[in-house]
Amino acid sequence: MVGSCSGPVTILIAETDRIVRWAIAETLKHAGYATTEVCTAAEALAVLEGPAPVGMLITGRSIVGGGVALAHLVHHGWPSIGIIVTSAIGRHHRYDLPPGTRLLGKPYMFSDIVREVESGLASVREWASACAQTHDPLVSLMTSVGTVPYSADGIVA
């Protein structure tokens, strides 16, 4: 898990189904992450525009406001946030997603969510470690809040 000086990374969960949202949140809390739960794209954007840093977004493809549209907005507006989209449609629709977005097909086990989050945040650790030697103030700031930018191919830039 990647965290800042003030605590664990926060994962924003945007999912319409209350039970699925709760189960994802509980799974991630048990894995040591902080979570924020919302059920629409508009609510997710309100959280992202707020003061609390978010390290990753997990969104259902079919949430109100559109999970794919939300993924694109987050990719362009908050490029340092990792994105996971869950969908029952299948992996052949991956081309709809912004670069670097992880697609998790349904049905999935909740351990798959933890694995995807950890894989995405491992890239953050690698990038922060590699850049720490540059003594770049922006890198230091981004590392302290637990976020770093992703490149177009999903690798941390």
C-alpha positions, 0 to 999 in steps of 0.5 A: 500500500502507498500512503502519505505522511498523514495516512493510507491512500484513499480509493474512491469507489463510484458504484451504483449497487450499494451492496457491491460498493460496500463490499468493495470498500470493506475489502479495501479497508481490510487491505489497509486502504481508506475509501470514499464511496459514491454512487454517481459520476457527479458525486465522484467529481465533487470528491475529486474537486475537494481537498482530500487527495485520492490515489485511485478511482474504481468505477462501474461502467454503468454508473449514473453519469457514465463510468467510461465518461468519468474515467476520461474526465479523471484521466484528463483532469487528474492524471495522477489518479489510477483508474479501474473500470469494472464491467460485465461487457467484456475486455473487447471493449477496452478501446473505449477507455482512456490509456492506462485504465485497468479493466476488471471484467465481471464477475470478479472476486473481491481479491481481484480488486485488491490485486488490481489496486496494488498493481496500480499503486506499485507503479506509483512506488516505482515511479516515486523511487526512481524520481526521488533521486532527482530532488524534484519538488513536484515529485516530492509533493506528489509522493507525499500525497500518494499520487503520481502521473500515469503515461499514455500506456499505463506506465507511471510517467 
